[in-house]
Amino acid sequence: MVIRTINNRSVSQCALSVSVVIPAYNAEHTIGRAIDSVLSQTVPPLQIIVIDDGSPDRQCDVIREYGDRVELIRQSNGRTASARNTGLAHAQGDLIAFLDADDYWEPRRLERQHEIFEQHPEVGLVAGAYFVQEPGSERRLANCPHQFWTDCVLDVEGERAFRLAMMLWTGTITVRREVLGDERFVSGLEPAEDRDLWARLVLRAPVYFASEPLATAVLESGSISRSDVARDCSRMLAVLQRHRHTLGPAGWMRWRSHTLYRRAALEPARLRALGLLAESMLFWPLPFLGQHGMRRLGRLKRLGTLIVRPSNARRSIHKGKAG
């Protein structure tokens, strides 16, 4: 690691160069925060590539204010996978880091990950813990995997590799370009296209998951994964099908069951939710032991809520008549 001066301040610079890929759509109010968090890194990147994915708002005007510090690429709207792939086609760094236009990094994000790559040359992908934040609210630490998975080199295969991939959040990921190779995001799998790629990459080289939170995911209400849970789960089922060989028969059934439960947990229509729970139980009636982020006895609790709900509704009607 060497030291150089930028804007009258000393910053560290590692031998490994990094390109940052940021897809952006309707992000005029948040893209500046994302870019500023990259420009504030104690280890500056070689490139900051922002892909305007046919956005109708003024985000391009905001990006242009950064001048030649940011490479702006404009394309017709092709959704997130296409935009990220466009960024990858222009990336020149030894490492490629991902950030979405809604989110932002801690100042030591790249420095800390550089250190890991240099200390562990066998590692092909580094990710880690992060914060989550509702717009206008204080942020909080997201659920972190069990310590078994953190602060160590992970060389796994089969269902364990898939499970590790599902723990990774895009805003914390940096991957060696040589490990990425010709692998790309698959259009049509949004918003699960990133999970699909990570599931492929963890099989290519060891992974390091850092417990130090170095990024923040801002939970915008308009995001696909939050506003259209049915679509997210549908795409996740497609990802499971693509990785069925890696998961094995039991793993595929368990993950399919978990995805159906997640859909049932957020389904407002009672009968539809009951049907999804029944389908989930059909594929995997046993507990989801070791499943990251899984609520204890979640399916039984959701079932209880659905069963009790009609009684509560009837009591409310009777109260109204009595009044």
Summary of the structure (lengths in Angstrom):
residues: 323
radius of gyration: 21.6
end to end distance: 75.3
largest distance: 78.1
contacts: 1026
relative contact order: 0.11
helix: 46%
strand: 18%
